[in-house]
Amino acid sequence: MATQTVTDTPIELTPPAPVTAVSPEKAAGLVPLDSAQTTKLDQRVSGFIDELVAIDANSPEFGKKVDQLTNMGRREIAEAAGHSNRFLDRPTKAMDKDSSVGTDLAELRRTIEDLDPGTRGNLLAPRRLFGVIPFGNKLRNYFDGYKSAQSHISTILSRLAGGKDELLKDNAAIDVERQGLWAAMGRLEQMIHIAKTLDTGLEQKAADLDATDPAKAKAIRETALFYIRQRTQDLLTQMAVTVQGYLALDLVKKNNVELVKGVDRASTTTVSALRTAVTVAQALTSQKLVLDQITALNTTTANIIDSTGDLLRTQTGVIHQQAAASTIPLDTLKRAFQNIYRTMDAIDTFKLQALDSMKQTVTVLTDEVEKSRGYIARAEGAAQAQGSARQEEPFRID
Amino acid sequence: MATSDDIIEHAADFLRRISPEGRAASRRRRERRKAAFRRITKRLVLVSVLILAGTIAAGIVLGPIGINGLLIMILAMVLAWTAILMTGRSPDPTPERLATSDLAQLPQQTEAWLDKQRPALPAPAQRQIDQLALNLEAIAPQLAALDPKLPEAIEVRRLIGDELPELVRGYQRVPPSLRREPLNGGPSPDRQLVDGLGTIGEEIARMNARLAAGDLKALATQNRFLEIKYRGDGDIGED
């Protein structure tokens, strides 16, 4: 064939790779902090350290200051944890949604198979009653089948368009969720920065005090430094889980995008096969096959699905030419059907692979969330043991 | 003779009243009074019309009602009016009533109750109460739409129906002579009240934001969906 239509190139749907566990050590530093922010945070940290060192190590004020450290970042952790809990139910939801698209695709395939010229034997052979008497026209009967199938096909195609909208909406929700998650990660990152600066600052101060005031150096090491290290670990663990969730959401989004591509391509190939049939019918039987509903659908899909519209517009002429000029127009029609099958097979393989990587991601994420839950429970317990949940917070991020 | 403390207190009070929060508070007080007046007037008119209509109907059905009938009508009217005026005023909210009142009514009633407590509270707390009233007003529409069985609803009810009155009453139980004395070197009861009111105000604002989070997210999602669908998939916030 001289001209290849756009739909002839096989569609490739690549399932995104599963998200692996992010280690707490690697989690920090993924969200960049600008230097103005870090300078401000550093100032607050050094202010806190100066205040802490100025207080008598045995006074209740010292204890109060140290308690503030145990409470540090509690709100940030709780907020980020809330996000992680919410996105765990998302992959399964996405899979549910795509199942409605899946049934529509399966139904489309069944309907298309009934019309496939490849399964009808030799359509050009004359039809004979008892194999002897010439009777009717096989080809004419075959094209009549399109008329009865067209309303069914157009219903399925508009349902597919609805399913596609659902997938797009899901992606919109994911985008919004990720934006919130990114902000939460930024706040966690700031807290981690504070914790790390406090750690080095206090370590330094304790070393300085060793000579002049060993009792205070000991108090700082045993209380403040101990708590701050515990807190750093909590923050890093939560950060790791949150980063992982952020990546997992991207995976769901990419899956949806691929699936949308698949649905688009399936609709396009179907409509284009039906149009080929119209042309072939004209060429072979000089019968005018009128598929009103498909034509109507064509116009609406062209408006809704941009890519489909473009494809169809650029192709229309080509198909007409091919089918009319081709010495064997039925082969063109058969190829159009092959295109539909290929698209649907690609979608099926994609879904299997995508489901697999989604499952892996969910398992890893669930494990990590379980782990981080332990830390959060400990932090909550510590806050409650101090009698009041609304503690003064020295480091508040607005 | 006015001491400097008195002068400062008067000046602070004046400043508070002309501040935006203070003006908003007095506007709401006026609105509350107006609403109560309208409610009672409406009932009085309604009852009068009903009794008049009843009299006319009796006159048509039973024939002329005579002077006795007229007297009975006047008596009924007077009785009905008294009854409406007696019961029409909404009872003063007390902490006990706050705890059982409707969630949708809660912010308004708490605000009214707080307003009644104003004279007994120190000058620095007045500003906090103005701020608190604003926060309460902001959260009211959201509470009206909230299912009272949800955990958030229970949390809000506990905060403004229980913890807030408890703080104010706890302060009022402290003898006035001790209210300015720092406790064991810590903050004085006056200061504690102000801090507590501030914390509650912040928490109400935070709850307000949290209750709105779902709606905000839904709107952002719809907007993003429209973007993806009709403008193609760019990164969020990108044009």
Chai-1 contact restraints between the chains, C-beta under 6 A:
chainA,res_idxA,chainB,res_idxB,connection_type,confidence,min_distance_angstrom,max_distance_angstrom,comment,restraint_id
A,L168,B,F225,contact,1.0,0.0,6.0,A-B,restraint_1
A,L168,B,I228,contact,1.0,0.0,6.0,A-B,restraint_2
A,L168,B,K229,contact,1.0,0.0,6.0,A-B,restraint_3
A,K169,B,F225,contact,1.0,0.0,6.0,A-B,restraint_4
A,A172,B,T221,contact,1.0,0.0,6.0,A-B,restraint_5
A,A172,B,R224,contact,1.0,0.0,6.0,A-B,restraint_6
A,A172,B,F225,contact,1.0,0.0,6.0,A-B,restraint_7
A,A172,B,I228,contact,1.0,0.0,6.0,A-B,restraint_8
A,A173,B,T221,contact,1.0,0.0,6.0,A-B,restraint_9
A,D175,B,R224,contact,1.0,0.0,6.0,A-B,restraint_10
A,D175,B,I236,contact,1.0,0.0,6.0,A-B,restraint_11
A,V176,B,K217,contact,1.0,0.0,6.0,A-B,restraint_12
A,V176,B,A220,contact,1.0,0.0,6.0,A-B,restraint_13
A,V176,B,T221,contact,1.0,0.0,6.0,A-B,restraint_14
A,V176,B,R224,contact,1.0,0.0,6.0,A-B,restraint_15
A,Q179,B,I236,contact,1.0,0.0,6.0,A-B,restraint_16
A,R390,B,T199,contact,1.0,0.0,6.0,A-B,restraint_17
